[in-house]
Every structure is written in structure tokens, then in C-alpha cells.
């Protein structure tokens, strides 16, 4: 029987599906590029930048600490 070749993309997609929630974020045209640039300046991915902003806002407003990896 032939051994199945490891599929990195399939593995990553399955890992993300199992370990992360997803949702669509809608914003005015042009805002994505602004966020993308700010994230780059901060040395973060867009996802990291947005998650950090949400965590900081919730910590400030609600005294809730969100752990983001």
C-alpha cells in the first residue's frame, strides 16, 4: 500500500479550524489598507494587530484580560 504524502496546507487548515474561531469583519473602503500599514509598522500581522486592539479595549473598558496567542 502506498503511503499518503503529508499535505502541509491541509494540516494547517485543519489546525486553524480546530483551534481558532473566525468571523467576517466589514469596514469602510480604504480602512483595510490603513490597518495593514499600522500592523506592519507595529511588526504584527493584521490579525495580531486587530486582536491586540480588541484585547486592549476590553481590558480598559471592562477590566477583562483576553489572552491572545
ChimeraX attribute file (.defattr): number of C-alpha atoms within 10 A of each C-alpha:
attribute: neighborCount
match mode: 1-to-1
recipient: residues
	/A:1	3
	/A:2	4
	/A:3	5
	/A:4	6
	/A:5	6
	/A:6	8
	/A:7	8
	/A:8	9
	/A:9	9
	/A:10	9
	/A:11	11
	/A:12	11
	/A:13	10
	/A:14	11
	/A:15	11
	/A:16	11
	/A:17	11
	/A:18	9
	/A:19	7
	/A:20	7
	/A:21	7
	/A:22	7
	/A:23	5
	/A:24	5
	/A:25	5
	/A:26	8
	/A:27	8
	/A:28	6
	/A:29	7
	/A:30	8
	/A:31	11
	/A:32	13
	/A:33	11
	/A:34	10
	/A:35	16
	/A:36	17
	/A:37	15
	/A:38	15
	/A:39	17
	/A:40	13
	/A:41	10
	/A:42	12
	/A:43	11
	/A:44	15
	/A:45	16
	/A:46	18
	/A:47	12
	/A:48	15
	/A:49	18
	/A:50	15
	/A:51	16
	/A:52	17
	/A:53	12
	/A:54	14
	/A:55	17
	/A:56	16
	/A:57	14
	/A:58	14
	/A:59	13
	/A:60	11
	/A:61	9
	/A:62	9
	/A:63	10
	/A:64	12
	/A:65	12
	/A:66	13
	/A:67	8
	/A:68	9
	/A:69	6
